[in-house]
Structure formats: C-alpha cells, structure tokens
C-alpha cells in the first residue's frame, strides 16, 4: 500500500507543484482524506469527484485533477482497514 502511495505521489506531485513541496503535499493529503471520508460514507467510486467538489474544497482548484488519480487507490483498500488508517498522514509522509 505504501509503495503504491509513493508511486502515485511521484506521478501527481510534479503536475501540482505550485508552492512549496510541503504545501503541495498537504493539499494532496487533504484530497486523500476527503476521498477516504467519501469511501467511509459509502459514496460510489464513480461519484467521488462530484461529491467532494459539491462543497468548495480548501485546496487550490488545480489540485482537483488529482481526485480521479487517487480515488482508485483509496477504493481498493480494505474497508475494515480503511477505518483504522489515516491515509492522509501516510500520503503526506511519503510525499515529503
């Protein structure tokens, strides 16, 4: 799981770099947290982007492109394990 997170980070981070690496990683981690919460709320994978963007997110708009990239990774996690893991913290740590 962590290796996949790192691979996705390396894929997404260059396209999103707008400020400091720390700031970029924090925005990405916020997206991961929002996707994880959507999964825990039983939002269908196909509806995640629309659901998350229904309330204006706190990250810059250009980061919205990461939602469809990160969503499959979150949704392939075991739901029982997902309840106990902080994927945003894992993502942020790997990103930094």
N, C-alpha and C positions, 0 to 999 in steps of 0.2 A: 504494500500500500504506500509506504513512504517513498519508495523508488518511483512509483508512478506519479506521486505528488511532485517530486523533484523534476521529473521529465516534463510534466505539464507546466511547472513553473518556468523552466527554461524555454519552453515553447511560447508561453504567454507573455512573460516579462518584457522581452525586447520590444514587442509591439505596444506595450502600455507605458513605457518609460516616459514620464512627463516631468517628474520631480526627482526627489532623492530616491534611492533604492529602498530605503526604509519606508518612505511614504507610499511608494508603489506596492510594496509587499503588504502593507497594512490595508490598502484598498482591495487588493486581491483576497486577503484573508477575510475582509468584510463580505466579499462576494461568496466565498466558501461558506461562511456562517449563514448567510441568507439562503443559500441552496440547501444546506444541511437542515435548516429550520423548515423549509418548504417540504423536504422529504419527510421529516418527522411529523409534519402536519398533513401527510398523505396527499400532497399535491402531485398530480400526474406529471411524469417527467416532461412530457410534451408541453405542459402548461407552466413550467417553472419560470421561464423568462418573463412571460406576461404577468404572472403572479408577483414576482419580485419587483417589476417595474411599475406595478399598479400604484404603489406608494413611492414617491420620489426617493431614490436611494441617496445615501450620503457620499458616495464616491463620484468622481467626475464621469461624465457621460461616456467618454471614450472607453472606459473600463467595462461598459455593458457588453462589449464584444466578447469578453471572457466568459460570460454566463453559459453560452452553448458549448464552450470548450470544457469547462469544469464540471458542468452538470452530470454528464455520464459517469465521471469518476465517483462523484458523491453517490449517485443512484446505484452503482454496482456494489457499494459497501453493504454488508450485512446490517439489517435494520436494528437488530438487538445490540450489535457492537456500536452502531452509529449513535445510539442513545447515551453511551458511556464515553464517547471520544469527542475531543474538541478538535475537529478537523481544521478550523481556522488557525489554531495555535500550531498545529503540525505544519500547515501550509506556510505560515509566516516564518517559522523556524527554518524550513527548507529553502524558502525564498531568500532569506538573509544569508 
